[in-house]
Amino acid sequence: MIRPVSALILMLALAACAPTVQQPLTPPPGFAGSVIEPDAFVVQDGARLPMLHWLPEGEPWAVVVALHGMNDHKASFHLAGPQWAEQGVATYAYDQRGFGRAPDAGSGPGRT
C-alpha cells in the first residue's frame, strides 16, 4: 500500500514541475509590428510593456537594456539610470510580462 501511494505522490510532485507554454497575445486589428514608444515597448503580439528610460545629453557611448529580477519592476533602476546617464550611457528599463504594470501572462494588452 505504501509503494502505490509513494508512487502517486512522486508523480504528482513531478507533474507540478512540468513547464507551461505562454500563449501569445492576439495583436489588435491594424497592428503594424513592434515599436518603441516614449513610455513602452510594444512587442510583436501587441502587448505594451511599460518602460522608463534615462538618456544622457548628446549621443550615448553605450546602451543598457535593464531587466529586473523576479518580483521586481522597471523602477528598480531609478538610482542607477540617472548615474549612468551622467556617464553617457542610455538606460531603458521595462516591466516584463506579469510584473509591474505589464500584462500578465495570457492576458490581453493594455492592462493598467
Secondary structure, DSSP 8 states (H G I E B T S, - for coil): -HHHHHHHHHHHHHHHT-----------TT----EEETTEEE-TTS-EEEEEEE--SS--SEEEEE---TT--GGGGTTHHHHHHHTTEEEEEE--TTSTTS--TTS-S---
